[in-house]
């Protein structure tokens, strides 16, 4: 359904959150820089991750740090053909980032100064696997989800748990009667042992359906989630929980005119519900809720796309695009407080083989572009 920089995906490729079930090929010397994940502890302390094409054209991890006024490059090393999709920072001296490597998931930890790679397992017999999202209530408690391909090339959900020392594979269910499924977003409520994960699965007719699961501290279980009745393709891409009984998920569906339409769903601790009212055309890729009365969701439509929740209603907020770019996508968002959010993603230049990092900041009333290095 979704692809970035040439990944192999379950369904039709289109821009959005990265899902690379096989490693990207050579970039052929093209300039490719992309942010995929972001975590902010304050208005002056954010860390973003993604990937870029190195001198030989192979993808490698990318990391940059925001100090409230400028973005700066942070040294990070990873294997050839690898990148990071998501990051979660429970405190200033600890972050966990996850993504993909050539033959399995990639995980890196940040101690406030440097990045270090930690081993992350992959299912026995899997052809490839990737962790797409991570949520860390504390430095010794992280949940990560994603997708792997088994030896029959079937895409299945992937879940892992971090205890502060090592990652462990956790069984995650797949809906019956589908041809493939994956988990694209996870959020764990602070102070509880509960997490929620979202994604999508494919039916035998090629259409897709939303997918949701819940974690009770011991096991993942499937939870019914609605689909828009007008949509032939439904997917949830990201979720954010302010408590165990208050989560919001975003994604999109394809309507009868084959247009992408944003979708928003809410979780009350027992069931999922579609947010009533027509949503605008476009895809919402990521969401962050700092409280019950403040969520910010980002993605793309004809360019960057942001949607804000004020506790009563959702409102599309204008967001800028780089001058001269052919397309712009916001893949990650993080809000340190109600009036302070940052978002990251990528721009595509007029030449189709070039992409550049994109960063924007929200001051409570408007978004503005912020330069970010590409080197």
PyMOL commands that set and color helices and strands:
alter all, ss='L'
color gray80, all
select strands_A, chain A and resi 33-42+45-53+59-66+71-73+83-91+94-100+105-110+115-118+128-138+141-149+155-162+167-170+180-188+195-202+208-215+220-223+233-243+246-254+260-267+272-274+283-291+294-300+304-309+314-317+327-337+340-348+355-362+367-369
alter strands_A, ss='S'
color yellow, strands_A
deselect
rebuild
show_as cartoon
